[in-house]
Amino acid sequence: MYLGIELVLAIAAAPVRTVFGFEIEPQFNEPYLSTSLQDFWGRRWNLMVTSILRPTVYDPVRSVSNGVFGITCAARAAILATFLVSGLMHELIYYYLSRVSPTWEVTWFFVLHGVCTAVEVAVKKVMIRRGWRLHPVVSGLLTLTFLAVSGNWLFFPQLVRNGVDKKAIREYAILVNFVRSKLPVNLVKSL
């Protein structure tokens, strides 16, 4: 999936770079090197969404929850709220792409990841206090395995079942052809 998204973003960035002369900010930071769910979701995957959800969901929920639950539980509540919002937004995107009623698998994928990220953060704090640390290769393999298994279980089935992957490819082809038809002929030949 990463390679597919990276390819689409590179294709989209090429005309922007050519026409406007500037680079689009990268959306990924080597996600295959993630050593934890917190690292994957917070620093490596879909960085634009991370930079939107942190100030609009995570920070406000943490701030409001601080006085109610205390600092530790406020962080956990903020993590869960952020993943829930992300899941609901993905359901909306899936609906837009497929025009099929939500099955909520995608939301459950994000809720699961929110719960596991909150637990991971708590466990890491205990481990650090006790002087324990997993080797980055081990934690990286555990992280990527969890992402692959949970993604194949809850994230991808709805996409595949409804042919969203094929629809998205067709829509991107239509967009590329439209953009190419609007560009000057000499510029189109260079693409």
C-alpha positions in Angstrom: 0.0 0.0 0.0 2.8 2.4 0.9 4.5 2.0 -2.5 1.1 2.6 -4.3 0.4 5.7 -2.3 4.0 6.9 -2.7 3.7 6.4 -6.5 0.4 8.3 -6.7 1.9 11.2 -4.7 5.0 11.3 -6.9 2.9 11.4 -10.0 0.8 14.2 -8.5 3.9 16.1 -7.4 5.6 16.0 -10.8 3.1 18.5 -12.5 3.1 20.7 -9.5 6.9 20.8 -9.5 7.0 21.5 -13.2 4.3 24.1 -13.4 4.8 25.9 -10.1 8.5 25.2 -9.4 8.2 24.0 -5.8 8.2 20.7 -4.0 5.2 19.2 -2.2 6.0 18.2 1.4 6.6 14.5 1.8 3.7 12.6 3.4 5.8 9.7 4.6 9.0 9.3 6.5 10.2 5.8 5.9 7.3 4.0 7.6 9.0 0.7 7.1 11.5 1.7 9.8 8.9 2.3 12.5 9.8 0.8 15.8 6.4 1.3 17.5 2.8 2.2 16.7 3.4 5.6 18.2 6.4 6.1 15.9 4.4 4.9 12.8 1.3 6.9 13.3 2.9 10.0 14.9 6.1 10.5 12.9 6.2 8.3 9.8 2.8 7.7 8.2 0.5 10.2 6.5 2.3 13.2 8.0 -0.3 15.8 6.7 -3.1 14.0 8.5 -1.0 13.8 11.7 -0.3 17.5 11.5 -4.1 18.1 11.2 -5.4 15.7 13.8 -2.8 16.7 16.5 -4.0 20.3 16.9 -7.7 19.7 16.0 -8.4 16.5 18.0 -5.5 15.3 20.2 -4.5 18.6 21.8 -8.0 19.9 22.6 -9.2 16.5 24.0 -6.0 16.2 26.1 -6.4 19.7 27.4 -10.1 19.3 28.3 -9.5 15.8 29.8 -6.5 16.9 31.9 -8.7 18.4 34.6 -11.2 15.6 34.5 -9.0 12.5 34.3 -5.5 13.6 35.2 -2.5 13.9 32.9 -2.0 10.2 32.2 -5.6 9.3 31.4 -6.0 12.6 29.4 -3.2 11.5 27.0 -4.9 8.1 26.6 -8.3 9.7 26.0 -6.7 12.0 23.4 -5.1 9.1 21.6 -8.4 7.2 21.5 -10.4 10.2 20.3 -7.8 10.9 17.6 -8.0 7.4 16.3 -11.8 7.3 16.4 -12.0 10.5 14.4 -9.5 9.1 11.9 -11.6 5.9 11.6 -14.8 7.9 11.0 -13.0 10.1 8.4 -11.8 6.9 6.6 -15.3 5.5 6.6 -16.5 8.7 5.0 -13.7 8.5 2.3 -14.6 4.8 1.7 -18.3 5.7 1.3 -17.3 8.5 -1.1 -15.2 6.1 -3.1 -17.6 3.1 -3.1 -21.0 4.5 -2.4 -21.6 1.5 -0.2 -22.9 1.7 3.4 -20.1 1.5 6.0 -19.3 -1.8 7.5 -17.4 -0.1 10.3 -14.4 -2.4 9.8 -12.2 0.6 9.1 -13.3 2.4 12.2 -12.6 -0.7 14.2 -9.2 -0.8 12.7 -8.4 2.7 14.0 -10.1 2.1 17.3 -7.9 -1.1 17.7 -4.8 0.9 16.8 -5.8 3.7 19.2 -6.2 1.2 22.1 -3.0 -0.6 21.2 -1.1 2.7 20.9 -2.3 3.9 24.3 -1.3 0.6 25.8 2.0 0.7 24.1 2.8 4.2 25.5 1.9 3.0 29.0 4.0 -0.2 28.7 7.0 1.7 27.2 7.0 4.1 30.3 7.0 1.1 32.7 9.8 -0.6 30.6 11.9 2.5 30.5 11.6 3.0 34.3 12.7 -0.6 34.8 15.6 -0.2 32.4 14.1 -2.6 29.8 14.1 -1.9 26.1 13.4 -4.0 23.1 15.9 -4.0 20.4 14.7 -1.7 17.5 14.8 -4.7 15.0 12.5 -6.7 17.3 10.1 -3.8 18.0 10.2 -2.9 14.3 9.2 -6.4 13.2 6.5 -6.6 15.9 5.1 -3.2 14.7 5.1 -4.0 11.0 3.6 -7.5 11.7 0.8 -6.0 13.7 0.1 -3.4 11.0 0.1 -6.0 8.3 -2.2 -8.5 10.2 -4.6 -5.9 11.5 -4.7 -4.1 8.1 -5.5 -7.3 6.2 -8.1 -8.2 8.8 -10.0 -4.8 9.2 -8.6 -2.2 6.8 -8.3 -3.7 3.3 -11.3 -6.1 3.0 -13.8 -3.4 2.6 -11.7 -1.7 -0.1 -11.2 -5.0 -2.0 -14.8 -6.2 -1.7 -16.1 -2.9 -3.2 -13.5 -2.5 -5.9 -12.3 0.8 -4.4 -8.7 0.1 -5.5 -9.8 -0.2 -9.2 -12.1 2.8 -8.9 -9.4 4.9 -7.5 -7.0 4.0 -10.3 -9.6 4.8 -12.9 -10.3 8.2 -11.2 -6.6 9.1 -11.0 -6.3 8.2 -14.7 -9.2 10.5 -15.5 -7.6 13.3 -13.4 -4.2 12.9 -15.1 -5.8 13.0 -18.6 -7.9 16.0 -17.6 -4.8 17.9 -16.4 -2.8 16.8 -19.4 -5.5 18.2 -21.7 -5.3 21.6 -20.0 -1.6 21.9 -20.2 0.3 23.5 -23.1 1.2 20.9 -25.8 5.0 21.3 -25.4 4.7 20.7 -21.6 2.5 17.6 -22.1 5.1 16.0 -24.4 7.8 16.4 -21.7 5.6 14.5 -19.2 
